[in-house]
Amino acid sequence: MPRKRRPGRPSTADQDPEAIRRDILVAARKEFVEHGLDGARVDRIATRAGVNKRLLYHYVGNKETLYSHVLLQAYRD
C-alpha cells in the first residue's frame, strides 16, 4: 500500500538536492541572525527548512560547519 503524504510541500525525495541545501542555508541564516551561534538550534533550523535533523546533518555535517557555510554565503552576497 502506498504511503500517504500530507498535502503541501513535496517530500524531500521528490526535491532537487540543491533546493534542499538552499532551503537549509536560508533557514540557518535566519536562525543564526536571531540567536547567534551558541543560541541557534539545529532542530529549529531543520523545521524552518522543512527537513528532518538527520537530513540536515547529511547535507551540512554539524552546526559549526553549517555556520561556516552561512558566513561564506553572506560574504559572497
N, C-alpha and C positions, 0 to 999 in steps of 0.2 A: 504494500500500500504506500503510495507516495506521501512524503512528508508535507504537512500543511504549513504554509508560511503566512505570517501576518502581512496584511496589506501595508503598503508604504514603501520604504526603502528596500531595494533588491538585496538578496543575500550577498555576502562578500564573495561567494563562489562565482557569482554572475558579474562581478565588477572587475574593472581594469586594475591591476596591481598598482599602477602609477596613481590612479584616482584614490585608491585606499591610502597610499602613502601621503598624498597631498592632503587628504582629509585629516590624517593623524597629525601632520605638521601644523595645519591651521588650528586644530583643537589644542595642540600643545602650546603653540604661541600664545593663545588666549589664556590658557591656564597659567603659564609662566609669568605673563604680564600681571595677572590678577593676584597670584600667590607667591611668586618667586620660586627659585629652585627648591629650597627647603620645604616650602609650604605646598608645592604642587603635588598632586596625587595622580598616579598612573590610572587608577580606576576612573577618576573624573575625566581624564583625557580620553580614555577608551570610550566612555559613554558619550562624550561630545562628538567623537569621530564616528560613532555608530558601529564600533567593533568591540570584540571582547579583549580582555587584557592579554590573553595568550597570543592572539593575532598581532596585537600591538608590539609585544616583545619579539615576535617573529620578524617584524619589519624593521624595528629600530634597536633591538638589543636591550638596553636598560635606560633608566631615566636620565642619567648623565649624558649618555650618547645622544639621546633624543634632544636634550638641551643644547648640545653642541650643534646638531643639525639645524635647530631653530635659530641659533645665533648666526650660523653660516648663511642661512637663507635670508635673515634680516640684513646681514652685511651686503649680500648680493643685491637685495632690493634697493 
